[in-house]
Amino acid sequence: MTGEQRRVLRCPNAGEPVEHLPLCPLWLCRRCGQPWPCGAAKLALLAEYQDKRASRFLYVAGCLHDAIDDLHRLNPAETGTAAGMFDRFLGWPARHTKSHGLATTRAVEIEET
């Protein structure tokens, strides 16, 4: 478990700057109140896992799993669609990888022929 993952599990002390980490079980950003991962959290995750894309996907996939459980437990009607939850947690990192853009471009070329 990385240092960033451990920080998700502890509460910040009073007066300590609050980072863009999830507030569980609501899965809102502790700092800006947006659905987590918010824009700033995404940037931080991209920077932290810059050379470890597989680790970034595994981390956010674990967060997705926990968020689905937490949000469904709080209010099953408001959990969101599977596609929406996937895009919120796993769709954005795929858009920031070089291989994703190449695969998408190649798929379009194949479909056009």
N, C-alpha and C positions, 0 to 999 in steps of 0.2 A: 504494500500500500504506500503510495507516495505521500509526501507531506501535505499536499493540497487535499488529498482524499481524507486524511486525518482531521484537517481543519473543518471539513464539512460536518463532522460528528461532534464538534465542541462548540459551545456558545461563546461568543466574544465577551470579553470583560467590559465593564462600564468604562467609557472613555476611550476604548480601543477602537481604531478605525474599522468600520465594517466593510468587508470585501463583498463582492458580488457572488455570494454563496447562497445555496438554497435554504429556505426556511421550511423545514419539513414539519408536518405532513402536507402543508399547503403547496409546496413547490413554487413559491414565489421568491424573488430575489430579496435578500435581507437588506440590501442597500436601496434599491430603486423601486421595489414592489412589483416589478414586471414579472410575467411568467418566466421561471428559470428553465433553461439558461437564457438570460437576457443578453443583449448585444455586448455589453462589457464582459460578461462571463464567457461568452463565445470567444472574444478576442483573447482573454486570459488563457483559456484552454488551448487555443491555437498556438499561443506563444509557449506555454508550458510543455505541450506535447509536440512541438515543432518537428522534431526528428523521430517521433514515436507515434505515428498515425494509428497503428494497430492498438496501442495502449490507450490512445484517446477514444477510439471507438469502443473498446472494452469498458472504459470508465463510464462513458455516457450511456452505454447499453445497460450497465448496472443501475445507473440513475433512472433510466427509463423504466426498468423493472420495478424499482422501489416506488417510483412516482405513480405507476399504474395501480399498484397495491394501495398506496396511501390515498390517492384521489378517489379510487373506487370505494374504499372504506368510508371516506368522508361523505361522498354523495355520488352514488353510481350513475345518476342521470347527467351529471356534469363532468364526468371524467374526460370526455372528448372521444372523438373517433380514433380508431386504430391508426388511420392515415395521418391524422392531425398530431397524435402523440409521437408517431414515428418521425415525422418531419421536425417536430419541436426538438427532439433529442438526437436523432441520428441523421436526418436529412441534411441539415446544415453542414456537418463536417464533410459529407460526401461532396458537396458543392465546392469545398475548399481544397480538393486534392487534384493533382495534375492528372492522375489516372482516370478520375471520374469524367473530366472534360474530354479526354481522348476516347474513352469508351462510348460516351454519348455521341460524339461526332462520328465515330465509326459506325454505330448503330444506325444513325440517320443515313449515312452513305449506303449501307446495306439495304435499308428499306427503300431508298430511292431507285436502286437498280432492279 
